[in-house]
Amino acid sequence: MHSMDLGLLAALDVLLQEESVLGAARRMGLSAPAMSRTLSRLRELLGDPLLVRAGRGLVPTARALELGPRVREIVAAAEGLVQGDGARDRATLTRSFVVRTGDALLGMVGLELLGALRAEAPGVTLRFVPQGDEDVAALREGRIDLDVGVIVGMGPEVRVQTLLKDRFVGVVRAGHPLLRGKMTAKRFAGHDHVGVSRQGKVWGPIDEALAKKRLSRVTTLVVPSVYAALHAIAGSDLVGAMASRFLGQPAALLGLVTFPLPVSTPEITIAQAWHPRVDADPAHRWLRGAVREVYRTCLPPPVSPAR
């Protein structure tokens, strides 16, 4: 029976992540010929080519795709075993965590999260990066530690944990004509709206809910961030609709008024996502626990659904 040591498993993990002998060699500090020899040995041990040529690159075989998540879990667990329990070492921990999230989430909990982390580990720093193309590559390659927001399309390899549920509410400036009289779906749809979308989309769950009532709205402005939308609403008669639990403080500062939507929309799920390779990392587990606790304690309860 052939044997495989942890070094070979670690090399296999990196090869399957990089899908490149040269890329894996760079990450492991080896020469390309040495990594090529390692791949040959892995192929012999596992009885499978693992990575095969496709055009100018390499792609994993079916066997490699099956092995990938299991190999990552084993390597992460081994790394966690070597690193030990980070709880007692946090006072001397020096590490920079990178979190990808939207501006609304960052504005509400960013400082609270930093304070919670540095209370136990003064050497820790936080770097927040904006959302864009929310694919798994940044998590897989270690360019970010956590993705926090509405998590979709990440695939089965990513770990996802729900942080909270929320619902949309309407937002207008104080004194807006919509606030006078009964709030109906027809009156709501009759005003110009502002939408929030990083991709410039003008159709979403609210439009679907209005369509069921044979109504439609006109979204005359689309902006990429919640705070840009709130400032636009504050200076105009535009109507917005956003997640309720992130509007309290910024809406109050801008003199805005929120109201329950006159249509029913699905719940919004905010979650944190990470790659399995850091599952067993004590420092990363601590980070995830801090994020979960901050979201639990620092945000108001969700609004009731529309009736």
N, C-alpha and C positions, 0 to 999 in steps of 0.2 A: 504493500500500500504506500502510495506517495504521501509525503508530509508537506505541509505548508506553514512557514513561520509567519509571525506577525508582520515582519518587514515586507514579505511578499503580498500579504493582504493589503497593507497600506499602499503598496505600489499599484496593485490592482484597483483599489479605490480611486486613486488619482488618475490612472489611465482611463477608467470608465467615466470619470467626471470631465476630463480634458478631451477625450476622444482624439488624442494626438500624442505621439511618442515624444516629440520635441517639447510640447507644452508640459507634459508630465515630468520630463527630465528637468526642465527649468524649476518647477515647483519643488522637486525633491532634491535639487542641488546635484544632479548627476549629469554625466555626459549623455548625448543622444545614443551613442553605441551601447552604453551600459544599460540604458532604459530599454533599448531594443532587445538586448539579451534577456532582460527581465521579462519582457513580454513573451519572448520565445519560450522561456521556462514555464510561465503561467499557462501558455497554450498547451504545452506538453502535459503539465500536471492535471489540467482540467479537461483535456481532450476536446478542446473547442478553439477556433481561431480568435474568438472574443471580439477583435476589431478587424474589420475587413475594408479593403479599399473601395471607395465610392467617389468617382471623379478624382478630384485633387485632395480629398480628405479621407478620414476613416469613420466608419459607422459601427455601432455595436451589433453583435449578433443577437438572436433571440435568447440564447443562453446567458449572454452578458447582461441583457436587460433584466432577466430574472434574478441574476446574482447581485446586481448593483445595490438595491436597497438593503439586502441582507449583509453585504460586505461593509457598507457604510455604518450600519448599526454596530457591527462587531468592532470596527476600528474606533468608532466614537466611544464605545463602552471601555475599550482598552485605554484610550487616552484619558478618560475620566478616572479609571483606576490608578493610573500613574500619577495624575494630578492630585488625587485625593479629594477630600471634602474641603471645598473652598471657604466654608463658613468662617473657620477660625483664622483664615489668612486674608480676609477682606481688608483689614486695616492697612496691609502692605500691598494690596492688589493695585497694579498699574495697568489699565486696559482702556481702550477706546471702543465703545459700542456704537455701531452705525444702525440707525433705525429709519426705515422709509415710511413716511406717513404724509397725510394731507395737512394743509395749513390750519384747518379748523381743529383737528385733533391735537396738533402741536400747540396751538394757542391755548387750549384748555388744560392740557396736562403736562406740557413740556417741562416747565419749571418744577412742578410737583415731582415728576419722575427723577429729574436731576437731583433734587433735594433728598429724595428717599434713597437714592443710590449713594450719594456722597456722605450721607449720615453714617453709613457703615464702611464705605470705602472712599476716603478722600482723594485717592489717586485715580479714580475712575473719571473718564470724560465721555460725553455724549455728542454724537454727530448725527443730526437729522438731515436726510436728503429727500428731495421732493419726489412725489409719485410721477410716473410717466408710463412706460411700457411695463406693466406689472407681470413680468414673466418670471419663471423660476430660476433663470440663469444667475441673477445677482445673489440669490440665496445659495445656490449650488456652488458658486465659485467663491463664496465668502466675501463678496463686495459689500453686502449688508448682513447684519445679524438678525434683524427682525423686520417683517413687513406688517404694518398695523393699518387696518382699514377694512373696507369691504373686499374680502378675498374671494376671487373667482378665477377659474381656469388655471390653477396652479398644478394640477395633476396629482396622482395618488402618492407620489414620493414625499410630498411636503406635509409637515405636521401643522394642523390648524386648530386653534383653541378660541372658542367664542369668549369675548370680553363683555359684551352688552348687546341689548336689543334697543331699537329706537324706532321712531316714526316721524314722518314729515309733518311740519306745521307750516302755515302761511306766514309771511313776513311783509309788512308794509311800514311806511313812515307814519308817525303820529299825525292824526288829522286826515288820513287818506280817505277819499270818498267811499271806498269799499267798507269802511268801518261803520258807516251810517246805514242803518236798516238791517234787515235780516240777511245773514250770509247764506247765499244759495250757490249752487254749482254754476248756474247761468251767470250770475253777477261776477263770480270769481273768474270764470273763463272770459268775461267780456272786457277785462283790462289787459293792457300789455304786460308781458312777463319777462323776467330775467332768469336765465338758466345757468347752472354751474356744470361745466363739462370740460375736462382736459382735452378731449377729442373733438370739441365743438358740436356735440350732439344736441339736437333740439327736441327729441322725442324720448319719453321715459315713462315711469310708472304712473305719474299724474296724468299724462296725456292718455294713457290706456284707460284709466279710471273715468276720465271725462268722455272718452269715446263710447264707453258703455252706456252713457247717458245721452249719446248723440250730440255731444258738445265737443268743441275744440278751442284751444287758446292760441294766441299768437305770441311767440317768444321772440321779441325784437332785439334782445341782447343776450349773448352767451359769453361768459367769462370763465377762466380756468380755475378760479379759487373762490371759496366761500366769502372771504373778507372783501374781495373786489366786488362781489355781488351785493354785500351788505352796504358798502359805501354807495353803490349805484342806487340802491333802494332808498337810502337816506336822503338823497338829493333829487328824487324824482317821484313820479306816481307809478313806477314799476312795481309789480307784485312778484315776490319770490316764494319759494317753498324749499325748506331745508330740514335737516335732522334736528329735532327739538333739543336734544341734550347738550348741543354745542353752541346754542344761541343765547343763553341767558345773559352772560356778562357782556359780550360784544353788542348784542341788541340793545341792552340798557345804555351802554355808553354812547351809542349813536341815536338814541331816542326812538327806537323802532318798537313796533307792536307785533306780537305774534298771536295767531288765532288757529283753532282747529280747522283743518281742511273740510270743505263740504262734500268731499268724496273720500272713499275708503281706499287706502293704498297698503301694499304689503309692508311688513316689518323690515327694518334695516338691521342687518347683523354686522357688528364690528368685531373683528377677530385679530389675533396675532398669528403669524405664520413663520415657521423656521424650517431649516433643512435638518434631516435626521442625523447628519454627521455631527451636529452639536447637541444632540439629545442628552448625552451623558456628561457634557462639560459642566462642572459645578458652577462656574461663573455665569454661564449662559442660563442655567436653570434658575439661578438667583435673579438675573435680569428679567426673565419671563415672569417670575413670581412678583417682582416689584411692579412690573407693568400691570399685571392682573389686579394687584391690590390698589394701585393708584386709580385705575378705571372704576373699581368698585366703590371707592370712598370719595372721589373728588367730583363726581358728576351728579346732577339732579336726576330724579326718577323720570322715566319716559312719560309722555303724554298719553292720555286715553285715546283709543282709536275713534275715528269718525263714526257717527251713527247715521 
